Amino acid sequence: MQVLILGSGVVGVTSAYYLATQGHEVTVVDRREAPAMETSYGNAGQVSFGFSSPWAAPGIPRKAIKWMFQEHAPLKIQPKRDPAMARFMMAMFNNCTPERYAVNKERMVRVAEYSRQCIDALRRDTGIRYEDRQRGLLQLFRHESQVEAAGKDMRVLSECGVRHRLLGAEELVTAEPALARVPGKFVGGLHLPDDQTGDCHLFTQRLAEHCREHLGVTFRFGVDIQRIERQAGRVERVVTSAGSLRADAYVVCLGSFSPLLVKDLDIRLPIYPVKGYSLTLPVTDDGGAPQSTVMDETFKVAISRFDDRIRVGGTAELASYDLSLLEKRRATISMVVRDVFPEGGDAAKAEFWAGLRPMTPDSTPIIGATRYDNLWLNTGHGTLGWTMSCGSAHLLADLMAGRRPAIDPTGLDVSRYAA
């Protein structure tokens, strides 16, 4: 089967890998000059299977109001006349009940845990390296109320078979020794030993090279995707700046831009771009730097270790498709890394970056079929695109081939929004 994949971020390239390994003839199209040049370029560096949690959680509406008046808040809203933003926020707040949170958390962990198995196998099968580490993730709590709130997540993790351990303040150094230099700052943490760290941009580019050299995947860069044309319940072709492209099946992996492409097909994807920022700074003191990934729960900032760099990612900004770099956001993530690892890296020499996370109101990706029998979706992964990429791509490839997938796909496709 000839498959045309639209988008060459980490989700598009992993989709190409699993489809090609199943024997399909795959072409990937992207408007950028290389793979992983947008949202996959500078993400937080965490591959956080066990940390997969919905943004829509009980108490978030109240917290969102409080955050509006905080200097270093994890969520910022840029006022705009944007009906899509209003619809997204309303739908997200509707998912902030305990019942919806439990359902969405289970779906996310289901995909994420499968993705852990898939990326481990992919690394063994391809041999690619991407400054990766398999040393876990530590969620840091500054307040006892955060420790208490973690109990709900721990119950879901136990039900899904995810290894985890709640650490007291004195035990944090067993996971991250550098925290010994900031005593008394944290009251505890949740350690997820099977989570991982690495450079998503490097991972995606090296996997694309493997796909091209060993699996015969064709990549066409610098090609603008203009529209999808349909006929009689099927996609007929994709019109691009390089002409019309045809295939037996089509996969949309365009992240935040997916809804714009499929809206003329009467497919409504409740995906909204949520801007996130990152800093990449050189390590100045190995003993004072993180060894894997820590997540500061108060500020929702992740700090990850690469070989000789630290990646700091965080903040969520609702500002439509605006990619401008705001110094106020830089100040927030700089403050957090200096507060947690004051001697680990040089924030003054950091690269500052922003990308658009394709968020759904329930934080769960959209994977599977559409009303058109040859059009498929793999999009809407939010902040966890890399974490879920291999699992969602493998699941999609199995569904497209009519195979029974390794996990239950129920509740993952676009039909869950039909009501």
N, C-alpha and C positions, 0 to 999 in steps of 0.2 A: 504494500500500500504506500502511495506517495502522500507524505504528510508535510504541510506547510505550517511552521510555527512562527507566530507573530510576536517578536520580542526576544532579546538576547540577554536579559538579566539572569540571575541565578535560577529562577523558576523556568525560564525558557530553555536555558542550556541543559539543565537536568532533565527536562522533558525530552529534549533531543537525545540525550544519552540513553534513557531507558527505552524510548521508541526505537532507536537505532539498534540497540542490543537485542531487540525482539525481531529484527530483520526488516524493518521498514526503511524506505528511502526518504530521508528527512532533509528539509531545507529550512534554515532559520533566516528570517528577515528582520532588519533593525535599521532605524534611521541614524544611529550613531556609528562611529568609525571602528568600534571594537566592542566585544562583549562587556557587560557589567560596568557601563559608564555612567549610569544614573543611580537609582536607589541602591543597587548592589555595590556601588563603588566605595562608600565610606561608612558603612553601617557599624554598629557597636562592636562587632567582632565576636559576639556570643552565639553559640549554637546551643540554645537553652531548652532542651526537650522537657525537662521536669518543671521549668519555670514558666511554661506556657499557660498564661492566665488571661481571661478577658479583661479588657479595659472597662467594659460595662459591668460594674460590680455594685453591690449594695453600699449606699453612702456616697457614691461618686457625685450625684447631683448636688448634694450639700457641699462636698469638698470643692466642686467646680466653682461655686459661688465664692468660697473662701479664697481660692487660688487667684481669683481675679484681682485681689488686692495685695498679693504677696509678690515681693521682688523676685524671688527664686522659686517660683511655682513650676510644677511639672507640666501644667497645661495652660496654654495661652490662646485666647480667641481674638483674632483680628476682625473687628466689626466690618462687615461687608453686606451689600445687598445681594445675597446669594441664597436663592431658595434651596439649592442642593445642600448647603451647609445646614440650613434650618431643618430640613428633612432628616439629614444624617444625625444631628444632635437629638432630635425627638425620638428617632428610632433607637439610638444608643441608650437614651435614658429609659426607654421602655424595656430594655434588656437588663436594667439594674436591679432586678428583683432577685431574691435568693434562689428561686426556682429556675429562672432563666440563666443565672450565673452557673448553677450546677450543670445544666444541660450543655452550655457553651464550653465550660471548662472540660467536660468529659470529651467533647468532640475535638477540642484542640489537643488535649493530651493523647487521644487516640492516634491522631495523625503524627504528632511529634515523636511519640515513642516508636512508631513504625519507622519514622525518618531516621531515628538513631540507628536502628538496625541497618537501614539502607546505606547511610553514609559510611558506616564502618565497613560494610561489604564493598562499597565503591572504592574506598581508600585501599583496601586489600587488592581489589581486582585491577585497579589502574595504576597504583603506585604513586599517585600525585601527592605532593606536599604543598602546604599553603600556610607555613608558619603556625601549624596547628599544634594544639595541646589537648590532651584528654585528662584533665585534672579537676573537673567539676566546676560548679558555680556556687557562690556564697551570697545569699540574700541577707543584707545587713539591716538590723532593726535598731533605731535610735530610741524607741519608746516601747514600754511594756504593752501598750494597746496593740502595737503591730505584731508582737509575739502572740497575743491572744487571737488576733484576726487570722494568723497563719494556720490556726487549727483547722479551719474549713478546707484550706488548700491541701493540708496534709492528709485529710480523710480521702479526698479525691485521688491524691497520689498513691495512697495505700490501695485503694480500689483498683487502680490501673497498674499496680505492680511496679511503681517507680521508686527506686531507692532514695531515701532521704533521711536526714537526721537533724533534729533541733539542737543547736549548740548554745550553751550559756556564754556569758561575756568572757570568761577565762578560757574557754575552749576555742574561740575564734582563731587563735594563732595556730591551731593544729591544721587548719585549712589554708590560712593566709598568714605566714609568719610576720610579714611587714606590719600587720595591725598591732603588734607589740609596741610600735613606736607612737601609737595614739591611744594610750590606755584610758578607759573610762568613757570613751566616746560612744560605744555601742553596748546595748543591753543583751544582745544575742543575735543569732542568725540561723537561717535554714540552709543546710548544706546539701547540695544535689551532686553526688560524686560522679554521675555518668554524663553530666553536661560537658561541653567542649568549647574551645576557643580557636579562632583563626581569622585569616584575612579573606573575607568573602570575595573581594575583587580578584585576588590571586587565585582562589579556588575556581572561580567561574572561568577565568581566562585559561587556566591550565586544563580544565575539563573540556573547554571548547577545542583546545589544541588536540586533546586526545580523541575527541569525537571526529574531528576533521582527518586526523592522520590514521586512526585505527578503525573507525566505523563508517567512514565515507560520508559524513554529514557535510552538507554545503552551507556555508554562511555567506549571506549577501548583506554587506554593510553600506551605509550611506543611502539607504532606500527608504523614502517616506511612504508610509502606509496611509492611503487616502480614504478608501472605503471598501466595504464588502458588498458584493452584489449577489442576490439570491434569485432562485427560480424554482417554483414548484416544491417548496419545502426543503430545498437544499441550497447550500452555498455554491454558486457557479464559479466565482473568481474573486480575487482580491486585486483591486486597482491600486497601483503604486506609481511612484515617480519614475520607475524603471519599466513601466508597462504592466499589463495584466498578468497575474500569476495564478496558475490553476494547480489543483491537487485533488486527491481522493478525499482527504480530510484536512481540517483546519483547526489549529489550536491557538486561542487568544491568551497570551501571557504578557500583557502590556501594563500590568500593575495599575496605577492610578489612571492611566489613559484608556483602560479597557472599556469603561462605560461610554466614553465618547465615541468609540468605534462601533459598538453594537447597538446604540440607541436607535439607529435607523432601521434595525432589524426587529424593532419592537421588543427588545430584550432590555429590561431595566435592571441594572446592577447597582445595588445600594453601596457603592464604593466611593469613599471620599478621600482626597489627598490630605494626609496629616504630616506636616513638615517636621522633620527631626534634624538635629544638628550633631556634628561630631568634631572632636579634636583628635589629631594624631601627633603625639609628642615623643621625642627621643628619650630613652631610658638613661638616667644619669647615675642611678644607684640601684643595682640589681637587688640588694637586700632590702631596699625601701620601696620596691615596686611590687605590683601584684604578680602572682605566679599563674593565675588563670583569669577568671572573671568574678568580679564582685558587683552586686547590684545594691545601690543605696536606695532602700525602699522609700525613704522620706522624700527624696528628690527625683526618684525614678530615673536615676542615671547609672549606666553600666560602665564599668572600667575593666578593660580586657588587655591581656598581655600578648603581644606578638614576640618575635625574636628580640629585637632591640628597640621596639616601639611600644607605646601604650595608646590604645584607642579608647576614647571617652565619648560615649554617645548618650543623648538624652533630650529631654523636653519634647513636648507635643504642641504644635502650633496649627490651629485651623486658620488658614489664610488662602484657601483655594490653591491655585497652581503657582503662587508666588515663591520664587526660590532665592530671594534676596537674603543676604547674610546680615543678621541683626547682632550688633555688638552686645546687646542686653542678654541674648541667649548664650553667647560665648562666655559672658561673665558668670552665668549660672554654672555651666559645666566645668569651667576653670576653677570656680570656687569649690566644687565638690571634689575634684581630683586632688586639689591642694589640701583639702581638709582630711581626706582619707589616706592619701599617700604623699605627704608633704615633701618627702625627700626622693621620691621615685623617678620623677621626670621633669623636664623643663617645659612648662606650659607656655613660656614666652616664645618658644621656637615651634609652636604647634601649627599644623595645617588645619584650617577651619573650613568646614564643608557642611552643606545641607542637602537633604534629599526628601522625596515625597513617598511616604508609606501609604500603600493602598489599603485603607481600613474599611472593614465592614462593621455595621452596628453591633454585631455579636462577636466580633474579633475572629471569627472562624473563616478560613479561606473558602472560595467557591471552586469546587473541583468536579468536573463531570460533563454530562451531556446537556444539550439545549434542545429547543423545539425543532431545530434543524438537524437532520440525522447525520450530517457530516461536519458539524461545528461543535467544538468542545472548548471548555473553559478551564484554566488553571491560573487563578488570579485572586486578589483580595487577601493576601497573607499578612497585611499590616506590618508590625514590627518584627514578625517572625518568619519572613520570607526564606532566609537561609536555613533556619531551624527546621522548617517544614518542607523545604524544597525537594529533597530526595524522596521523602515519603509520599508527598502529593504527586510527584512526577511518576513514580513507580505505580501508584494507584491509578493514575490517569491512563498510563500505557496499558495496564491490564484491562481496564474498562473499555478502552478503544478496541482491544483485540478480542473482546468478548470472553476474557478469562475471569475466573473467580478470583477476586483480589485477596490479599492476605489480611486485610482489615475490612470491617463493615463500612461501606460508603454511605450509609443512611444519614441523612441530615447534612451532607456536605455539598450537594449540588445546588443550583440556583432555584430549584423548585421549592426550597424551604421558605422563600420569600413570597410565594404565590398569594398567600392570604393577605 
